[in-house]
């Protein structure tokens, strides 16, 4: 069942990957290291502000959509969420205005201003997408995500190329695409909410659920990218650009695959929890966990093995050498974070203990700041990398140990070891490949790695790989 949904979400995941890789490829060539650093700082600032002010309402839109549909209260749910989104967006814009006033560099201020413009439109589009996902409208979700990611990348790159917007260009491209999608999805939500009303009594449970989710996610962003502010303080904006370039390739690639698996698996876990109880959810979670590792672990391994040729092809010459050195570590941290964010965190959301998750995430976030303050002046940029890996490992241990008391998540260790064995076989084969450099080496290593991994996964039947292949073949046969 999960593989059928995964195939449905694949176009959205592919579009996100192409847009992320394409942005690194284009912007590291079109922008200077300093401007790329300002772009990364503006993106991180927007992420933290958006998460703290608006994401709580989006989380409630997803979590309570199924309940509202079952009770015939979807119109009221939509109207309530839309009103809360408007108020939250106003708060987010005010916070971004404060960040603009604080920023010292004119280019950073311009990037922050452009980022602020996206916050007028993003909440409506994101909330609509969360409800699409909760109601398992897979085709609509994927179509809108493809339009958003590819459109924003194409227009943002064009603006960076043909205008003097610099670090602000990607945000202006995103805002333009969001304007179109907001009209389309806003009209749909208004039609579906016809006859509904804002329900004041729903605000408290939405806040109780969504605010801790937002705080935990903001702490996750602080752990994920907050070190960029410390890098700027100790090493300058150019170092931020190098760090963001390597991070954008390694972390986003693994993270997108984890999000792809979660997009299919999380609604199934929630449906099993609400309709059949914890034990049914445990059975579903086993499929989600092994599928997540099956698709994300080889990506992390491959990125670590092919970091140098990948950076040679994808990153501008001024930033590629240092970026390649950090990518293997960031790929590892991305895999760990994928399990924290897209699997373990489900236990807190299903049990409505998102407040506990927020408190727990504060520990690794604070540890990350302390480690960066110690390591950056001592060993430079690699200090931020080591701090990130260590603190994600701490987050994994903390959240997993407490999650056992909240929801019976499955840990299919046998399948995990099979996936590890397939990744080891891939690593041996890739290490034996010739180092020709550039695109040739990248294509050779990617082809060898993918082939050996798929064959090993099928031999070991890692995470039900044989059943997944049979399902894919049968779907293709039916279409033919």
URSULWO-V577937 format. One record per residue. N is the residue number from 1. NEAR is the number of other C-alpha atoms within 12 Angstrom. Layout:
BEGIN
n=N near=NEAR
n=N near=NEAR
END
This chain:
BEGIN
n=1 near=18
n=2 near=32
n=3 near=34
n=4 near=24
n=5 near=32
n=6 near=37
n=7 near=26
n=8 near=28
n=9 near=37
n=10 near=31
n=11 near=28
n=12 near=35
n=13 near=38
n=14 near=29
n=15 near=31
n=16 near=36
n=17 near=33
n=18 near=28
n=19 near=35
n=20 near=35
n=21 near=33
n=22 near=34
n=23 near=42
n=24 near=44
n=25 near=30
n=26 near=32
n=27 near=45
n=28 near=43
n=29 near=27
n=30 near=32
n=31 near=40
n=32 near=29
n=33 near=33
n=34 near=32
n=35 near=39
n=36 near=47
n=37 near=41
n=38 near=44
n=39 near=45
n=40 near=46
n=41 near=45
n=42 near=43
n=43 near=40
n=44 near=34
n=45 near=39
n=46 near=41
n=47 near=35
n=48 near=31
n=49 near=37
n=50 near=41
n=51 near=39
n=52 near=35
n=53 near=37
n=54 near=45
n=55 near=42
n=56 near=43
n=57 near=47
n=58 near=46
n=59 near=42
n=60 near=43
n=61 near=47
n=62 near=39
n=63 near=41
n=64 near=41
n=65 near=37
n=66 near=31
n=67 near=23
n=68 near=27
n=69 near=22
n=70 near=15
n=71 near=13
n=72 near=17
n=73 near=25
n=74 near=32
n=75 near=27
n=76 near=32
n=77 near=44
n=78 near=42
n=79 near=33
n=80 near=37
n=81 near=48
n=82 near=36
n=83 near=28
n=84 near=35
n=85 near=37
n=86 near=25
n=87 near=22
n=88 near=32
n=89 near=34
n=90 near=24
n=91 near=24
n=92 near=35
n=93 near=33
n=94 near=23
n=95 near=29
n=96 near=38
n=97 near=26
n=98 near=19
n=99 near=28
n=100 near=27
n=101 near=17
n=102 near=15
n=103 near=22
n=104 near=13
n=105 near=21
n=106 near=19
n=107 near=29
n=108 near=34
n=109 near=30
n=110 near=33
n=111 near=40
n=112 near=44
n=113 near=36
n=114 near=34
n=115 near=43
n=116 near=37
n=117 near=33
n=118 near=36
n=119 near=44
n=120 near=32
n=121 near=36
n=122 near=41
n=123 near=42
n=124 near=42
n=125 near=37
n=126 near=39
n=127 near=41
n=128 near=44
n=129 near=38
n=130 near=38
n=131 near=38
n=132 near=32
n=133 near=38
n=134 near=34
n=135 near=31
n=136 near=29
n=137 near=22
n=138 near=29
n=139 near=22
n=140 near=25
n=141 near=34
n=142 near=33
n=143 near=26
n=144 near=35
n=145 near=35
n=146 near=28
n=147 near=30
n=148 near=34
n=149 near=35
n=150 near=33
n=151 near=33
n=152 near=37
n=153 near=36
n=154 near=31
n=155 near=30
n=156 near=36
n=157 near=36
n=158 near=25
n=159 near=27
n=160 near=33
n=161 near=23
n=162 near=14
n=163 near=19
n=164 near=19
n=165 near=31
n=166 near=38
n=167 near=43
n=168 near=41
n=169 near=43
n=170 near=50
n=171 near=40
n=172 near=36
n=173 near=35
n=174 near=38
n=175 near=33
n=176 near=32
n=177 near=32
n=178 near=34
n=179 near=26
n=180 near=23
n=181 near=34
n=182 near=30
n=183 near=19
n=184 near=22
n=185 near=30
n=186 near=27
n=187 near=17
n=188 near=22
n=189 near=32
n=190 near=27
n=191 near=16
n=192 near=23
n=193 near=26
n=194 near=18
n=195 near=17
n=196 near=22
n=197 near=22
n=198 near=22
n=199 near=22
n=200 near=17
n=201 near=13
n=202 near=27
n=203 near=27
n=204 near=17
n=205 near=22
n=206 near=33
n=207 near=34
n=208 near=24
n=209 near=35
n=210 near=39
n=211 near=34
n=212 near=36
n=213 near=42
n=214 near=36
n=215 near=36
n=216 near=41
n=217 near=40
n=218 near=35
n=219 near=38
n=220 near=42
n=221 near=33
n=222 near=36
n=223 near=42
n=224 near=45
n=225 near=42
n=226 near=38
n=227 near=46
n=228 near=45
n=229 near=35
n=230 near=32
n=231 near=37
n=232 near=31
n=233 near=21
n=234 near=25
n=235 near=30
n=236 near=26
n=237 near=30
n=238 near=33
n=239 near=38
n=240 near=42
n=241 near=43
n=242 near=46
n=243 near=53
n=244 near=52
n=245 near=52
n=246 near=48
n=247 near=46
n=248 near=45
n=249 near=49
n=250 near=47
n=251 near=42
n=252 near=42
n=253 near=43
n=254 near=45
n=255 near=41
n=256 near=40
n=257 near=41
n=258 near=43
n=259 near=38
n=260 near=43
n=261 near=41
n=262 near=44
n=263 near=44
n=264 near=43
n=265 near=39
n=266 near=42
n=267 near=40
n=268 near=36
n=269 near=43
n=270 near=41
n=271 near=29
n=272 near=22
n=273 near=29
n=274 near=21
n=275 near=17
n=276 near=16
n=277 near=19
n=278 near=26
n=279 near=19
n=280 near=23
n=281 near=32
n=282 near=32
n=283 near=25
n=284 near=34
n=285 near=39
n=286 near=32
n=287 near=38
n=288 near=45
n=289 near=43
n=290 near=40
n=291 near=44
n=292 near=48
n=293 near=47
n=294 near=43
n=295 near=44
n=296 near=42
n=297 near=45
n=298 near=44
n=299 near=40
n=300 near=41
n=301 near=43
n=302 near=45
n=303 near=45
n=304 near=41
n=305 near=38
n=306 near=44
n=307 near=41
n=308 near=33
n=309 near=32
n=310 near=38
n=311 near=41
n=312 near=32
n=313 near=31
n=314 near=36
n=315 near=43
n=316 near=30
n=317 near=24
n=318 near=26
n=319 near=36
n=320 near=35
n=321 near=24
n=322 near=31
n=323 near=43
n=324 near=38
n=325 near=32
n=326 near=39
n=327 near=44
n=328 near=35
n=329 near=35
n=330 near=45
n=331 near=42
n=332 near=38
n=333 near=44
n=334 near=48
n=335 near=41
n=336 near=37
n=337 near=46
n=338 near=41
n=339 near=39
n=340 near=40
n=341 near=40
n=342 near=40
n=343 near=47
n=344 near=42
n=345 near=43
n=346 near=42
n=347 near=37
n=348 near=37
n=349 near=38
n=350 near=36
n=351 near=29
n=352 near=31
n=353 near=28
n=354 near=36
n=355 near=26
n=356 near=29
n=357 near=43
n=358 near=32
n=359 near=27
n=360 near=34
n=361 near=42
n=362 near=30
n=363 near=28
n=364 near=36
n=365 near=36
n=366 near=26
n=367 near=31
n=368 near=39
n=369 near=31
n=370 near=23
n=371 near=28
n=372 near=39
n=373 near=28
n=374 near=23
n=375 near=26
n=376 near=31
n=377 near=20
n=378 near=15
n=379 near=19
n=380 near=27
n=381 near=37
n=382 near=33
n=383 near=31
n=384 near=45
n=385 near=42
n=386 near=30
n=387 near=37
n=388 near=46
n=389 near=35
n=390 near=31
n=391 near=38
n=392 near=42
n=393 near=30
n=394 near=28
n=395 near=41
n=396 near=33
n=397 near=23
n=398 near=25
n=399 near=39
n=400 near=32
n=401 near=22
n=402 near=24
n=403 near=32
n=404 near=22
n=405 near=17
n=406 near=25
n=407 near=33
n=408 near=30
n=409 near=37
n=410 near=30
n=411 near=28
n=412 near=26
n=413 near=16
n=414 near=19
n=415 near=28
n=416 near=31
n=417 near=22
n=418 near=29
n=419 near=39
n=420 near=29
n=421 near=30
n=422 near=37
n=423 near=38
n=424 near=24
n=425 near=29
n=426 near=37
n=427 near=32
n=428 near=21
n=429 near=25
n=430 near=33
n=431 near=22
n=432 near=16
n=433 near=23
n=434 near=18
n=435 near=20
n=436 near=16
n=437 near=20
n=438 near=22
n=439 near=21
n=440 near=19
n=441 near=28
n=442 near=30
n=443 near=23
n=444 near=26
n=445 near=37
n=446 near=31
n=447 near=21
n=448 near=27
n=449 near=37
n=450 near=29
n=451 near=23
n=452 near=26
n=453 near=38
n=454 near=30
n=455 near=23
n=456 near=30
n=457 near=39
n=458 near=24
n=459 near=19
n=460 near=25
n=461 near=28
n=462 near=38
n=463 near=38
n=464 near=33
n=465 near=30
n=466 near=20
n=467 near=21
n=468 near=28
n=469 near=22
n=470 near=17
n=471 near=21
n=472 near=22
n=473 near=15
n=474 near=14
n=475 near=16
n=476 near=13
n=477 near=10
n=478 near=9
n=479 near=8
n=480 near=7
END
